[in-house]
Amino acid sequence: MNMKRILVMMMALLLFIPTMAMAAGEKAQPTVKTPAADLRSTLDQLLSEHFVLAVMSMTKKYDGAEDAEQVQAALNQNAKDMTPAIESIYGKEGAAQFEEIFLGHNGYTDSLVEAAKSGDAEARKAAEAEVQEFVDSFSAFLATATEGKLPEAAAKEVLRAHEDDVMKAFDLHVKGEYEASYTAFREGYARMFAISKALSTAIVTQMPEKFENTKADTPAADLRSNLNMLASEHFALAAMGMQKGFDGAEDYDFATWAEDMHTADFKAAIASIYGEEGAAQFEKVWQSEHITAQADLAAAAAEGDEEKVKAAKESLSMFSQEFGAFLGAATEENLPTADAQAAVKGHEDTVIKTFESYTAKDYDATYASFREGYAYMYGVGEALGGAIVKQMPDKFMAENMPSDMPKTGMGGASDSSALNMMYAALAGMAVLTGALIIRKKASSK
């Protein structure tokens, strides 16, 4: 499936899927699939992918990687792929203005990289001025487009924070402070989901009828977005980590460390709710049969050991079957086992395809596959989130929205709020995963 087809499907969902009309006074059943939630999911995908590709492009250019040109091309295509979404809401003129501003700002990556390589302070200052010009222009665009529902000052603040996230991850990479760089990467990545929530909420508030009076910030939509974030971050970290493992990159240990932190966050959250036994069960399935197998595949390919390559692929195939069955049983077949197994296998297939294209130095295919695999995870988030909400509707009624949810609006997004957003997502997944563990355990008795 190519990106054009994926985006056409997303926009069809965004504009045409109806929601159930409820009689006056009747309580609407929660669902992850509404026009507003679809808009938020589309923005989740495109904005977070922009962040991933921007950081990858800058670090690969600085490192002199062979595939740097293809990553930059993917980054530019990501910007172009946002245009249909903008056009469907604000028309051709708005879309053209958006593309000119957003696509144009991708060029600053070259300026920042060259300044870092040369150590030219004046060149760095000029590049930073380009970044600020984008922040000013794009925040003004968003404020005007949303008719002030997203205030310019608030948009400017969070856009500035986003650009700082990108530069921080890059600058720390240049300094060889890899642990801090990956920490900054994860924090900046989480911020993009706060941005998409705020932007989708502003758009839906501006034109409620276009989105059938649905909301982008319901508990069910939050669950879907949290699953989107965790699933797609895993894919991005896996793809990057496997490349670095194959290349023997200096920061490989820290790339795997970032994946371990991703897993550890799950484990800690699960342990806090379901105890160490549940957390240990999760870690065994996720880490030993999944993350480790992906690392083994990268190492085996680097060694040219076909037997080990085959063994790693068999482990990933086994994980797909076991984890799919796990999800099916846990959701009481609201996500059918066969569908879950196929979905997990589809994910592993895209991870392998992306990696093998990279080892073959077919970089155009690598990043075509990377983008397909990244987009695929948003279907996973929707399907799994939908099954959970259908299974436990009372937990996702609008009135069940926690009063202490982290603030994810455009005003005042900071490193702290980005972390809060990430931990809120982890907590949501903890509830999900712990429920899965408990239900699997019960079903085995």
ROSE-123951 format. One record per residue (C-alpha): x negated, y, z; residue number from 1. Coordinates in steps of 0.02 Angstrom, whole numbers. Each point is the difference from the previous one (the first is absolute). Layout:
# ROSE-123951
<r x="X" y="Y" z="Z" seq="NUM"/>
...
***
This chain:
# ROSE-123951
<r x="0" y="0" z="0" seq="1"/>
<r x="-78" y="166" z="-51" seq="2"/>
<r x="11" y="163" z="99" seq="3"/>
<r x="120" y="80" z="-123" seq="4"/>
<r x="125" y="-141" z="26" seq="5"/>
<r x="-22" y="8" z="189" seq="6"/>
<r x="35" y="186" z="1" seq="7"/>
<r x="151" y="-16" z="-114" seq="8"/>
<r x="70" y="-130" z="120" seq="9"/>
<r x="-34" y="113" z="149" seq="10"/>
<r x="85" y="148" z="-79" seq="11"/>
<r x="149" y="-108" z="-47" seq="12"/>
<r x="14" y="-49" z="182" seq="13"/>
<r x="-22" y="180" z="53" seq="14"/>
<r x="138" y="70" z="-108" seq="15"/>
<r x="128" y="-133" z="-36" seq="16"/>
<r x="17" y="-129" z="139" seq="17"/>
<r x="163" y="40" z="91" seq="18"/>
<r x="29" y="-12" z="186" seq="19"/>
<r x="156" y="-66" z="84" seq="20"/>
<r x="128" y="136" z="34" seq="21"/>
<r x="67" y="-13" z="178" seq="22"/>
<r x="171" y="54" z="59" seq="23"/>
<r x="8" y="150" z="115" seq="24"/>
<r x="-45" y="-47" z="177" seq="25"/>
<r x="-67" y="-171" z="-51" seq="26"/>
<r x="-179" y="-36" z="49" seq="27"/>
<r x="-112" y="-26" z="-151" seq="28"/>
<r x="-106" y="-157" z="2" seq="29"/>
<r x="-186" y="38" z="-5" seq="30"/>
<r x="-98" y="-39" z="-156" seq="31"/>
<r x="-176" y="30" z="-63" seq="32"/>
<r x="65" y="29" z="-176" seq="33"/>
<r x="80" y="170" z="-27" seq="34"/>
<r x="-40" y="136" z="-127" seq="35"/>
<r x="-87" y="101" z="137" seq="36"/>
<r x="-100" y="-149" z="64" seq="37"/>
<r x="-49" y="-41" z="-180" seq="38"/>
<r x="-64" y="178" z="-24" seq="39"/>
<r x="-102" y="-13" z="159" seq="40"/>
<r x="-72" y="-167" z="-53" seq="41"/>
<r x="-49" y="68" z="-171" seq="42"/>
<r x="-89" y="145" z="82" seq="43"/>
<r x="-79" y="-118" z="127" seq="44"/>
<r x="-78" y="-97" z="-142" seq="45"/>
<r x="-59" y="139" z="-113" seq="46"/>
<r x="-66" y="117" z="136" seq="47"/>
<r x="-92" y="-135" z="97" seq="48"/>
<r x="-73" y="-72" z="-160" seq="49"/>
<r x="-62" y="174" z="-43" seq="50"/>
<r x="-95" y="5" z="165" seq="51"/>
<r x="-77" y="-172" z="-24" seq="52"/>
<r x="-57" y="37" z="-178" seq="53"/>
<r x="-65" y="174" z="44" seq="54"/>
<r x="-114" y="-69" z="136" seq="55"/>
<r x="-53" y="-147" z="-109" seq="56"/>
<r x="-38" y="115" z="-147" seq="57"/>
<r x="-110" y="116" z="103" seq="58"/>
<r x="-97" y="-136" z="90" seq="59"/>
<r x="-27" y="-102" z="-158" seq="60"/>
<r x="-61" y="152" z="-96" seq="61"/>
<r x="-120" y="43" z="140" seq="62"/>
<r x="-63" y="-180" z="6" seq="63"/>
<r x="-21" y="-6" z="-189" seq="64"/>
<r x="120" y="-147" z="-17" seq="65"/>
<r x="29" y="-71" z="-174" seq="66"/>
<r x="189" y="11" z="20" seq="67"/>
<r x="8" y="182" z="59" seq="68"/>
<r x="71" y="60" z="-166" seq="69"/>
<r x="142" y="-127" z="6" seq="70"/>
<r x="46" y="47" z="178" seq="71"/>
<r x="10" y="183" z="-51" seq="72"/>
<r x="110" y="-50" z="-147" seq="73"/>
<r x="115" y="-94" z="120" seq="74"/>
<r x="6" y="152" z="113" seq="75"/>
<r x="51" y="110" z="-146" seq="76"/>
<r x="131" y="-124" z="-57" seq="77"/>
<r x="71" y="-4" z="175" seq="78"/>
<r x="30" y="188" z="-14" seq="79"/>
<r x="84" y="-21" z="-168" seq="80"/>
<r x="109" y="-139" z="69" seq="81"/>
<r x="71" y="120" z="128" seq="82"/>
<r x="70" y="108" z="-139" seq="83"/>
<r x="155" y="-107" z="-39" seq="84"/>
<r x="51" y="5" z="183" seq="85"/>
<r x="-18" y="189" z="5" seq="86"/>
<r x="91" y="20" z="-166" seq="87"/>
<r x="147" y="-105" z="59" seq="88"/>
<r x="25" y="123" z="143" seq="89"/>
<r x="-61" y="170" z="-63" seq="90"/>
<r x="8" y="-17" z="-190" seq="91"/>
<r x="-131" y="11" z="-136" seq="92"/>
<r x="-60" y="175" z="45" seq="93"/>
<r x="-28" y="-46" z="181" seq="94"/>
<r x="-86" y="-162" z="-51" seq="95"/>
<r x="-116" y="90" z="-119" seq="96"/>
<r x="-48" y="126" z="134" seq="97"/>
<r x="-28" y="-140" z="124" seq="98"/>
<r x="-111" y="-99" z="-118" seq="99"/>
<r x="-106" y="152" z="-43" seq="100"/>
<r x="-34" y="36" z="183" seq="101"/>
<r x="-17" y="-177" z="65" seq="102"/>
<r x="-97" y="-78" z="-144" seq="103"/>
<r x="-114" y="151" z="-9" seq="104"/>
<r x="-54" y="-17" z="181" seq="105"/>
<r x="-73" y="-174" z="-30" seq="106"/>
<r x="-145" y="86" z="-86" seq="107"/>
<r x="-69" y="67" z="163" seq="108"/>
<r x="-67" y="-173" z="41" seq="109"/>
<r x="-139" y="23" z="-128" seq="110"/>
<r x="-48" y="168" z="74" seq="111"/>
<r x="-8" y="-67" z="177" seq="112"/>
<r x="-101" y="-152" z="-51" seq="113"/>
<r x="-125" y="102" z="-98" seq="114"/>
<r x="-19" y="120" z="145" seq="115"/>
<r x="-31" y="-146" z="118" seq="116"/>
<r x="-130" y="-75" z="-117" seq="117"/>
<r x="-94" y="162" z="-24" seq="118"/>
<r x="20" y="66" z="176" seq="119"/>
<r x="53" y="166" z="-77" seq="120"/>
<r x="92" y="97" z="135" seq="121"/>
<r x="66" y="128" z="-124" seq="122"/>
<r x="69" y="-135" z="-113" seq="123"/>
<r x="85" y="-80" z="149" seq="124"/>
<r x="76" y="167" z="48" seq="125"/>
<r x="65" y="23" z="-177" seq="126"/>
<r x="75" y="-175" z="0" seq="127"/>
<r x="86" y="34" z="166" seq="128"/>
<r x="72" y="159" z="-75" seq="129"/>
<r x="75" y="-107" z="-139" seq="130"/>
<r x="79" y="-111" z="131" seq="131"/>
<r x="75" y="149" z="92" seq="132"/>
<r x="68" y="68" z="-164" seq="133"/>
<r x="91" y="-165" z="-26" seq="134"/>
<r x="69" y="3" z="178" seq="135"/>
<r x="66" y="176" z="-26" seq="136"/>
<r x="75" y="-34" z="-171" seq="137"/>
<r x="78" y="-166" z="41" seq="138"/>
<r x="74" y="56" z="166" seq="139"/>
<r x="81" y="147" z="-90" seq="140"/>
<r x="68" y="-119" z="-131" seq="141"/>
<r x="75" y="-117" z="130" seq="142"/>
<r x="79" y="141" z="97" seq="143"/>
<r x="78" y="74" z="-157" seq="144"/>
<r x="57" y="-169" z="-68" seq="145"/>
<r x="84" y="-50" z="163" seq="146"/>
<r x="78" y="173" z="20" seq="147"/>
<r x="-90" y="23" z="164" seq="148"/>
<r x="58" y="-165" z="75" seq="149"/>
<r x="-186" y="-35" z="8" seq="150"/>
<r x="-74" y="166" z="60" seq="151"/>
<r x="-156" y="60" z="-89" seq="152"/>
<r x="-100" y="23" z="161" seq="153"/>
<r x="40" y="-177" z="57" seq="154"/>
<r x="-41" y="-73" z="-171" seq="155"/>
<r x="-164" y="95" z="-3" seq="156"/>
<r x="-49" y="-65" z="171" seq="157"/>
<r x="26" y="-182" z="-40" seq="158"/>
<r x="-75" y="11" z="-174" seq="159"/>
<r x="-155" y="79" z="75" seq="160"/>
<r x="-6" y="-143" z="126" seq="161"/>
<r x="14" y="-127" z="-141" seq="162"/>
<r x="-142" y="78" z="-97" seq="163"/>
<r x="-104" y="4" z="158" seq="164"/>
<r x="35" y="-186" z="22" seq="165"/>
<r x="-69" y="-38" z="-174" seq="166"/>
<r x="-155" y="106" z="25" seq="167"/>
<r x="-31" y="-67" z="175" seq="168"/>
<r x="3" y="-181" z="-59" seq="169"/>
<r x="-117" y="47" z="-145" seq="170"/>
<r x="-120" y="105" z="102" seq="171"/>
<r x="-19" y="-136" z="132" seq="172"/>
<r x="-34" y="-126" z="-138" seq="173"/>
<r x="-137" y="113" z="-70" seq="174"/>
<r x="-79" y="10" z="172" seq="175"/>
<r x="3" y="-189" z="17" seq="176"/>
<r x="119" y="12" z="149" seq="177"/>
<r x="106" y="-140" z="-67" seq="178"/>
<r x="101" y="-45" z="153" seq="179"/>
<r x="55" y="180" z="19" seq="180"/>
<r x="34" y="9" z="-187" seq="181"/>
<r x="117" y="-149" z="3" seq="182"/>
<r x="84" y="67" z="156" seq="183"/>
<r x="30" y="164" z="-92" seq="184"/>
<r x="63" y="-98" z="-150" seq="185"/>
<r x="131" y="-91" z="105" seq="186"/>
<r x="57" y="159" z="86" seq="187"/>
<r x="14" y="94" z="-164" seq="188"/>
<r x="91" y="-145" z="-79" seq="189"/>
<r x="130" y="0" z="140" seq="190"/>
<r x="27" y="186" z="-22" seq="191"/>
<r x="63" y="-25" z="-178" seq="192"/>
<r x="151" y="-94" z="66" seq="193"/>
<r x="40" y="142" z="118" seq="194"/>
<r x="-8" y="117" z="-150" seq="195"/>
<r x="115" y="-109" z="-106" seq="196"/>
<r x="126" y="-10" z="142" seq="197"/>
<r x="3" y="188" z="21" seq="198"/>
<r x="7" y="35" z="-187" seq="199"/>
<r x="137" y="-127" z="-36" seq="200"/>
<r x="101" y="65" z="147" seq="201"/>
<r x="-16" y="178" z="-66" seq="202"/>
<r x="55" y="-51" z="-175" seq="203"/>
<r x="148" y="-101" z="63" seq="204"/>
<r x="53" y="145" z="113" seq="205"/>
<r x="-12" y="118" z="-148" seq="206"/>
<r x="110" y="-105" z="-116" seq="207"/>
<r x="99" y="-125" z="104" seq="208"/>
<r x="125" y="-44" z="-136" seq="209"/>
<r x="-138" y="-55" z="-118" seq="210"/>
<r x="-48" y="-128" z="132" seq="211"/>
<r x="180" y="-48" z="41" seq="212"/>
<r x="-11" y="82" z="170" seq="213"/>
<r x="-123" y="-131" z="62" seq="214"/>
<r x="-149" y="42" z="110" seq="215"/>
<r x="-186" y="-32" z="-19" seq="216"/>
<r x="-37" y="-10" z="187" seq="217"/>
<r x="115" y="-137" z="65" seq="218"/>
<r x="-69" y="-141" z="109" seq="219"/>
<r x="19" y="-120" z="-147" seq="220"/>
<r x="-92" y="118" z="-117" seq="221"/>
<r x="-135" y="19" z="132" seq="222"/>
<r x="-20" y="-188" z="9" seq="223"/>
<r x="-15" y="-13" z="-189" seq="224"/>
<r x="-129" y="140" z="-3" seq="225"/>
<r x="-100" y="-76" z="143" seq="226"/>
<r x="-4" y="-167" z="-90" seq="227"/>
<r x="-51" y="92" z="-159" seq="228"/>
<r x="-145" y="81" z="91" seq="229"/>
<r x="-66" y="-157" z="81" seq="230"/>
<r x="19" y="-110" z="-153" seq="231"/>
<r x="-80" y="121" z="-121" seq="232"/>
<r x="-142" y="46" z="118" seq="233"/>
<r x="-41" y="-184" z="14" seq="234"/>
<r x="-7" y="-15" z="-190" seq="235"/>
<r x="-111" y="153" z="-17" seq="236"/>
<r x="-120" y="-57" z="136" seq="237"/>
<r x="-6" y="-176" z="-69" seq="238"/>
<r x="-38" y="57" z="-177" seq="239"/>
<r x="-134" y="123" z="56" seq="240"/>
<r x="-77" y="-121" z="123" seq="241"/>
<r x="-13" y="-141" z="-125" seq="242"/>
<r x="-87" y="114" z="-125" seq="243"/>
<r x="-125" y="55" z="131" seq="244"/>
<r x="-29" y="-179" z="56" seq="245"/>
<r x="-37" y="-53" z="-179" seq="246"/>
<r x="-118" y="147" z="-25" seq="247"/>
<r x="-87" y="-17" z="168" seq="248"/>
<r x="40" y="183" z="34" seq="249"/>
<r x="-77" y="88" z="149" seq="250"/>
<r x="170" y="34" z="75" seq="251"/>
<r x="70" y="-175" z="-26" seq="252"/>
<r x="-6" y="-42" z="185" seq="253"/>
<r x="100" y="156" z="36" seq="254"/>
<r x="126" y="-38" z="-136" seq="255"/>
<r x="32" y="-168" z="83" seq="256"/>
<r x="1" y="91" z="168" seq="257"/>
<r x="143" y="109" z="-65" seq="258"/>
<r x="96" y="-157" z="-49" seq="259"/>
<r x="-33" y="-72" z="172" seq="260"/>
<r x="64" y="160" z="80" seq="261"/>
<r x="156" y="-15" z="-106" seq="262"/>
<r x="24" y="-178" z="67" seq="263"/>
<r x="-48" y="49" z="177" seq="264"/>
<r x="130" y="138" z="2" seq="265"/>
<r x="132" y="-131" z="-40" seq="266"/>
<r x="-66" y="-119" z="131" seq="267"/>
<r x="-7" y="130" z="138" seq="268"/>
<r x="176" y="61" z="-36" seq="269"/>
<r x="67" y="-178" z="-3" seq="270"/>
<r x="-89" y="-43" z="162" seq="271"/>
<r x="75" y="151" z="87" seq="272"/>
<r x="176" y="-64" z="-39" seq="273"/>
<r x="-13" y="-190" z="-18" seq="274"/>
<r x="-158" y="-44" z="95" seq="275"/>
<r x="-167" y="-72" z="-48" seq="276"/>
<r x="70" y="-164" z="-66" seq="277"/>
<r x="105" y="84" z="-133" seq="278"/>
<r x="-144" y="114" z="-45" seq="279"/>
<r x="-119" y="-147" z="-16" seq="280"/>
<r x="121" y="-90" z="-117" seq="281"/>
<r x="13" y="152" z="-111" seq="282"/>
<r x="-189" y="23" z="-5" seq="283"/>
<r x="-27" y="-182" z="-47" seq="284"/>
<r x="115" y="9" z="-150" seq="285"/>
<r x="-46" y="174" z="-59" seq="286"/>
<r x="-185" y="2" z="35" seq="287"/>
<r x="-61" y="-179" z="-21" seq="288"/>
<r x="109" y="-53" z="-146" seq="289"/>
<r x="10" y="166" z="-89" seq="290"/>
<r x="-128" y="137" z="34" seq="291"/>
<r x="-141" y="-125" z="24" seq="292"/>
<r x="47" y="-93" z="-159" seq="293"/>
<r x="-8" y="161" z="-100" seq="294"/>
<r x="-172" y="37" z="71" seq="295"/>
<r x="-54" y="-178" z="-39" seq="296"/>
<r x="56" y="23" z="-180" seq="297"/>
<r x="-106" y="157" z="-18" seq="298"/>
<r x="-152" y="-85" z="76" seq="299"/>
<r x="20" y="-156" z="-106" seq="300"/>
<r x="15" y="103" z="-160" seq="301"/>
<r x="-157" y="97" z="46" seq="302"/>
<r x="-92" y="-165" z="25" seq="303"/>
<r x="71" y="-73" z="-160" seq="304"/>
<r x="61" y="-151" z="98" seq="305"/>
<r x="151" y="-65" z="-94" seq="306"/>
<r x="43" y="-131" z="132" seq="307"/>
<r x="12" y="133" z="134" seq="308"/>
<r x="100" y="111" z="-116" seq="309"/>
<r x="123" y="-142" z="-27" seq="310"/>
<r x="11" y="-34" z="187" seq="311"/>
<r x="35" y="183" z="39" seq="312"/>
<r x="138" y="6" z="-130" seq="313"/>
<r x="76" y="-157" z="73" seq="314"/>
<r x="1" y="81" z="171" seq="315"/>
<r x="90" y="151" z="-70" seq="316"/>
<r x="127" y="-112" z="-85" seq="317"/>
<r x="30" y="-92" z="163" seq="318"/>
<r x="22" y="166" z="90" seq="319"/>
<r x="132" y="51" z="-126" seq="320"/>
<r x="100" y="-157" z="33" seq="321"/>
<r x="-17" y="4" z="189" seq="322"/>
<r x="31" y="184" z="24" seq="323"/>
<r x="146" y="-2" z="-121" seq="324"/>
<r x="81" y="-143" z="96" seq="325"/>
<r x="-36" y="95" z="161" seq="326"/>
<r x="92" y="154" z="-65" seq="327"/>
<r x="146" y="-100" z="-66" seq="328"/>
<r x="28" y="-88" z="166" seq="329"/>
<r x="-26" y="158" z="101" seq="330"/>
<r x="129" y="100" z="-98" seq="331"/>
<r x="122" y="-145" z="7" seq="332"/>
<r x="-12" y="-11" z="-189" seq="333"/>
<r x="58" y="178" z="-25" seq="334"/>
<r x="-164" y="1" z="-94" seq="335"/>
<r x="8" y="-174" z="-77" seq="336"/>
<r x="-154" y="-106" z="27" seq="337"/>
<r x="-26" y="-30" z="-186" seq="338"/>
<r x="11" y="186" z="-36" seq="339"/>
<r x="-119" y="42" z="142" seq="340"/>
<r x="-126" y="-129" z="-58" seq="341"/>
<r x="9" y="67" z="-178" seq="342"/>
<r x="-21" y="178" z="63" seq="343"/>
<r x="-154" y="-41" z="105" seq="344"/>
<r x="-74" y="-100" z="-144" seq="345"/>
<r x="31" y="147" z="-116" seq="346"/>
<r x="-99" y="110" z="117" seq="347"/>
<r x="-146" y="-121" z="10" seq="348"/>
<r x="2" y="-20" z="-189" seq="349"/>
<r x="-21" y="188" z="-24" seq="350"/>
<r x="-141" y="5" z="128" seq="351"/>
<r x="-91" y="-139" z="-92" seq="352"/>
<r x="35" y="75" z="-171" seq="353"/>
<r x="-66" y="170" z="53" seq="354"/>
<r x="-156" y="-78" z="74" seq="355"/>
<r x="-38" y="-114" z="-146" seq="356"/>
<r x="21" y="142" z="-124" seq="357"/>
<r x="-125" y="98" z="104" seq="358"/>
<r x="-128" y="-142" z="4" seq="359"/>
<r x="19" y="-16" z="-189" seq="360"/>
<r x="-34" y="188" z="-14" seq="361"/>
<r x="165" y="26" z="-89" seq="362"/>
<r x="34" y="159" z="96" seq="363"/>
<r x="149" y="57" z="-102" seq="364"/>
<r x="86" y="-164" z="45" seq="365"/>
<r x="-60" y="16" z="180" seq="366"/>
<r x="90" y="162" z="32" seq="367"/>
<r x="152" y="-45" z="-103" seq="368"/>
<r x="15" y="-152" z="112" seq="369"/>
<r x="-41" y="102" z="156" seq="370"/>
<r x="143" y="119" z="-35" seq="371"/>
<r x="121" y="-142" z="-37" seq="372"/>
<r x="-51" y="-90" z="159" seq="373"/>
<r x="17" y="159" z="102" seq="374"/>
<r x="174" y="36" z="-69" seq="375"/>
<r x="49" y="-182" z="30" seq="376"/>
<r x="-18" y="22" z="187" seq="377"/>
<r x="144" y="125" z="0" seq="378"/>
<r x="115" y="-135" z="-65" seq="379"/>
<r x="-59" y="-109" z="143" seq="380"/>
<r x="39" y="139" z="125" seq="381"/>
<r x="174" y="21" z="-72" seq="382"/>
<r x="42" y="-185" z="-5" seq="383"/>
<r x="-65" y="-39" z="173" seq="384"/>
<r x="73" y="157" z="76" seq="385"/>
<r x="168" y="-37" z="-79" seq="386"/>
<r x="0" y="-176" z="70" seq="387"/>
<r x="-41" y="61" z="175" seq="388"/>
<r x="133" y="136" z="-2" seq="389"/>
<r x="131" y="-123" z="-64" seq="390"/>
<r x="-49" y="-124" z="135" seq="391"/>
<r x="1" y="127" z="143" seq="392"/>
<r x="112" y="145" z="-56" seq="393"/>
<r x="34" y="67" z="174" seq="394"/>
<r x="-184" y="39" z="24" seq="395"/>
<r x="0" y="116" z="-150" seq="396"/>
<r x="157" y="103" z="25" seq="397"/>
<r x="-35" y="186" z="-15" seq="398"/>
<r x="42" y="30" z="182" seq="399"/>
<r x="-139" y="-121" z="48" seq="400"/>
<r x="-135" y="118" z="-63" seq="401"/>
<r x="-124" y="17" z="145" seq="402"/>
<r x="-2" y="175" z="73" seq="403"/>
<r x="-189" y="-4" z="18" seq="404"/>
<r x="-43" y="-45" z="-179" seq="405"/>
<r x="-158" y="92" z="-55" seq="406"/>
<r x="26" y="164" z="-89" seq="407"/>
<r x="-31" y="-29" z="-184" seq="408"/>
<r x="61" y="165" z="-72" seq="409"/>
<r x="-107" y="108" z="-111" seq="410"/>
<r x="-37" y="124" z="139" seq="411"/>
<r x="-149" y="-36" z="110" seq="412"/>
<r x="-55" y="-168" z="-69" seq="413"/>
<r x="-166" y="-33" z="85" seq="414"/>
<r x="-120" y="-143" z="22" seq="415"/>
<r x="97" y="-42" z="158" seq="416"/>
<r x="168" y="-5" z="-89" seq="417"/>
<r x="-74" y="-105" z="-139" seq="418"/>
<r x="-58" y="-126" z="129" seq="419"/>
<r x="169" y="7" z="86" seq="420"/>
<r x="83" y="-38" z="-166" seq="421"/>
<r x="-116" y="-148" z="-25" seq="422"/>
<r x="30" y="-67" z="175" seq="423"/>
<r x="188" y="22" z="-20" seq="424"/>
<r x="-11" y="-104" z="-158" seq="425"/>
<r x="-103" y="-131" z="90" seq="426"/>
<r x="125" y="-6" z="141" seq="427"/>
<r x="139" y="-27" z="-126" seq="428"/>
<r x="-96" y="-142" z="-78" seq="429"/>
<r x="-35" y="-69" z="172" seq="430"/>
<r x="185" y="-17" z="32" seq="431"/>
<r x="19" y="-85" z="-168" seq="432"/>
<r x="-149" y="-116" z="15" seq="433"/>
<r x="35" y="-44" z="180" seq="434"/>
<r x="176" y="-46" z="-49" seq="435"/>
<r x="-69" y="-108" z="-139" seq="436"/>
<r x="-117" y="-90" z="120" seq="437"/>
<r x="135" y="-31" z="128" seq="438"/>
<r x="124" y="-63" z="-128" seq="439"/>
<r x="-128" y="-115" z="-81" seq="440"/>
<r x="-45" y="-69" z="171" seq="441"/>
<r x="184" y="-28" z="41" seq="442"/>
<r x="34" y="-84" z="-166" seq="443"/>
<r x="-142" y="-123" z="29" seq="444"/>
<r x="76" y="-65" z="162" seq="445"/>
***
